[in-house]
Amino acid sequence: MHHRTRHIARLDFTRGWAMAAHAHGFQELVLVVSGEIETTMDGAVTVAGPGMVKFHPQHLPHTERALGSRPPTLLCLCWDADAAGGCADWPQLAADRTGRIRMLMEWMIELSPPHDAASEAARDGLLQAVALAYAGSGQGADDALVLAVRGWVRAHLAQPIYLDDLARVAGVSRFHFNRRFHAASGMPPMRFVRMMRVDEARSLLLATAMPLREIAPRVGFADEFQLSRVFREVTGQTPATIRRKG
């Protein structure tokens, strides 16, 4: 099975955005960064909030509209699949529990548009990783727990965050929270927090001209030096490299 990237972009919509019934001649994954999106497709209505990913199979009509007062920001990935397809059993909605799908999609955006054959091959390789991650996502019993923690962490990124804080959000003891969260997300909760800090720093690097010394406290780091060190540990690249590529 081979997928070929057609288009990927970060899209910012206005409050009240909506799209009438439409269908695509390609496959599409949409990750919700902020806001909420209601989708009606194949007789089912789903609502996707931050950290959720929805799948629109090619040629299947669907409608979409923004809910609530917050304008939605979406990562939209479109691709052409070979005859084998491989998407027939994919869920229409799943949680990006680990944040891995968003990180891969952001990396694809950094490589777009590809300026040579190597970057195009790298972007298509990342697409294969996104497809693999989504195909194995499904719906877990603790999706709600992971999404609740993700939302709380995102709202408190500028503050110190401790395991006790996260356990209180989940309403369980530290021991049970640590075990359940690790099983649901595939990583320890404090590593998850660190990845979210780095992910938000990456978004600010790409979307603003803000210097590192201003980004660091916004995402919970003591200074730009700690941010740079952790950023490189998580992504394998420096913040300056990410900003140049963006």
Phi, psi and omega in degrees: 000128179227132177249142179242123183295130175261315185195144171214140182201157170263124186240129177252121182250164178273162176300136180085005179305143179206153175229129177292173182306130180206164178219158181244154173269022181210169176277150182216135169245136179234119177258129181273118177273316178210161184081186178227141181235125174265130181235133173248122185205131176055039177081001181243146177247126178235154175237124182247124176253188181305134180088359177261151179235135178240147184247128176247102178296150180298142176072004180261115182296146178203154174244154180219147173205149179279141177249157175075189187263350184269126178298137183280145169239128186232149166255120185245124182239123180239142180208159173262130179258154176285182185300329182292331176071280178082007185249003188300327184261009182289143175289155177285337182212136179209163179263136172275075191302317185270348187081004184293319181297317179297318181298318179295318180293320177298322179295319177299321179297320179298331181269007184249139351285149180294135183260357175201176184296326182294316180290327176294318178294321178296318180296318178293328175295319176295325176299320178298321180293320176299314181299317180296317181295317181290319181300330181264006185282304180056204178239118180263157181297332183254022177303317182298321179297312182297317181292324177296316178295316179302314181297319181293315179299315181299325180283346184235024185300330183283351185254159170298138181234130182240162181302323179299323178299315183291322178297323178295321177300320181279343180074029179225172179290162178304316184297310182291323179296312182302317182291313182293318183294318180298318180294323184281324187258341181086008179206158176296151185299323182286333172291323176300316178298315180299319179295323179293323177298314180294321180298318179291322177299319178300315180299319179291324177298320184278329188261346183225171174258015183301132178289159182303324183296336176270326179293319187308305181293334179293333182247014170092018177255150184295322181199178183294336181288317176295319177300312181299318182295311182292321179303315181291322178299320184280316188259342185079005180227158177274157175303323180296322178296316179299316182294322178295319181292326181290000000 
